[in-house]
Amino acid sequence: MMTLTINGKNHEAADGLTIVTLLESLGFGNKPVVVELNAEALSPSEFERRLNDRDKLELITIAAGG
């Protein structure tokens, strides 16, 4: 098990988890989302990256409206 910080809160996760798998488990599977990993903004092509213990993520969903 590893500990991730997601939007400022600690979460326990399985070792070897990818960003795609994490997003799916959090209900963001097909939704547009911006991911920042350890203060680095990622493009969707980088979402196959494996996460490591103590990684810090910021997840921002994109929603239409005004």
C-alpha positions as CSV (number, residue, x, y, z in Angstrom):
1,M,0.0,0.0,0.0
2,M,1.0,3.6,-0.6
3,T,-0.2,6.9,0.6
4,L,-1.1,9.6,-1.9
5,T,-2.1,13.2,-1.2
6,I,-5.0,14.1,-3.4
7,N,-6.3,17.7,-3.2
8,G,-4.7,18.1,0.2
9,K,-6.1,14.9,1.8
10,N,-4.3,11.6,2.4
11,H,-5.6,8.5,0.5
12,E,-4.4,4.9,0.8
13,A,-3.9,3.2,-2.6
14,A,-2.6,0.0,-4.0
15,D,1.0,-0.1,-5.2
16,G,1.5,0.2,-8.9
17,L,-1.6,2.3,-9.5
18,T,-1.6,4.4,-12.6
19,I,-3.2,7.9,-12.9
20,V,-5.8,6.4,-15.3
21,T,-6.7,3.7,-12.8
22,L,-6.9,6.3,-9.9
23,L,-9.1,8.6,-11.9
24,E,-11.5,5.7,-12.8
25,S,-11.7,4.6,-9.1
26,L,-12.5,8.2,-8.1
27,G,-15.3,8.4,-10.7
28,F,-13.5,10.6,-13.2
29,G,-13.1,7.9,-15.8
30,N,-14.5,9.7,-18.9
31,K,-14.7,13.2,-17.5
32,P,-12.4,16.0,-18.5
33,V,-9.9,16.5,-15.7
34,V,-6.7,18.4,-15.2
35,V,-4.0,16.5,-13.2
36,E,-1.1,18.0,-11.5
37,L,1.4,15.5,-10.1
38,N,4.0,16.8,-7.7
39,A,3.5,20.4,-8.9
40,E,3.8,19.4,-12.6
41,A,0.8,19.7,-14.9
42,L,0.3,16.6,-17.0
43,S,-1.2,16.1,-20.4
44,P,-3.7,13.3,-20.8
45,S,-1.0,11.3,-22.8
46,E,0.9,11.1,-19.5
47,F,-1.9,9.6,-17.4
48,E,-0.5,6.0,-17.8
49,R,2.3,7.0,-15.4
50,R,2.6,4.9,-12.3
51,L,2.2,6.6,-9.0
52,N,4.6,6.3,-6.1
53,D,4.2,6.5,-2.4
54,R,3.9,10.1,-1.1
55,D,3.0,11.5,-4.6
56,K,0.9,14.7,-4.4
57,L,-1.9,15.2,-6.9
58,E,-4.2,18.0,-7.6
59,L,-7.3,17.0,-9.6
60,I,-9.5,19.7,-11.1
61,T,-12.6,18.8,-13.1
62,I,-13.7,20.9,-16.0
63,A,-17.3,21.9,-16.0
64,A,-19.3,24.0,-18.5
65,G,-21.5,26.7,-17.2
66,G,-21.2,30.2,-15.9
